[in-house]
């Protein structure tokens, strides 16, 4: 089960972590920034630059409807 945890927040940015659904020992870092939008450390986001399930879980938890990702990550 994916379980987002809010680690830190300020006026512009939220930092969360989400447990992997396939390996419960792995956690992914998820960030939502009002200006740069969503980032995640999971392979799906890193390689495809798309809104991943970890971002979706965080967005649902926090009531955020923005699904824009930050695609400038190498």
C-alpha positions in Angstrom: 0.0 0.0 0.0 1.3 3.5 -0.9 1.3 5.7 2.1 2.4 9.4 1.5 4.0 11.1 4.5 4.5 14.9 4.6 8.0 15.6 5.7 8.3 19.3 5.4 6.4 22.3 3.9 6.7 26.0 3.5 4.7 28.6 1.6 5.9 27.4 -1.8 7.0 23.7 -1.5 5.8 20.4 0.0 8.2 17.6 0.6 6.8 14.1 1.0 7.8 10.5 0.8 5.8 7.5 -0.5 6.5 3.8 0.0 6.9 1.8 -3.2 4.0 -0.5 -3.9 6.3 -3.3 -5.2 9.0 -3.1 -2.5 8.0 -2.0 0.9 11.6 -1.3 1.9 11.9 1.4 -0.8 10.6 5.0 -0.3 10.4 7.7 -3.0 10.8 11.4 -2.4 8.0 13.5 -3.9 8.1 17.3 -4.1 5.4 19.7 -5.1 6.4 23.3 -5.8 4.0 26.0 -6.8 6.3 27.2 -9.6 8.1 24.0 -10.7 5.2 21.6 -10.0 5.8 17.9 -9.3 9.0 15.9 -9.0 9.5 12.3 -7.9 12.6 10.0 -7.4 10.9 6.9 -8.9 12.0 5.4 -12.2 8.7 6.1 -13.9 9.0 9.8 -13.4 12.8 9.9 -14.0 12.6 8.1 -17.4 9.2 9.1 -18.7 8.7 12.6 -17.2 5.0 11.9 -16.4 2.7 12.2 -13.5 3.4 9.0 -11.6 1.3 7.1 -9.1 3.3 8.5 -6.2 2.5 12.0 -7.2 -1.1 11.0 -7.7 -1.3 9.6 -4.1 0.2 12.8 -2.7 -2.1 15.1 -4.8 -5.1 13.1 -3.6 -4.0 13.3 0.0 -3.4 17.0 -0.1 -6.3 18.0 -2.4 -4.1 19.3 -5.2 -5.5 19.2 -8.7 -2.3 20.3 -10.5 -0.9 17.4 -12.5 1.9 19.3 -14.2 5.4 17.8 -13.8 8.8 19.4 -13.9 10.3 17.9 -17.0 13.8 19.6 -16.8 15.3 16.8 -14.7 18.1 14.9 -16.4 
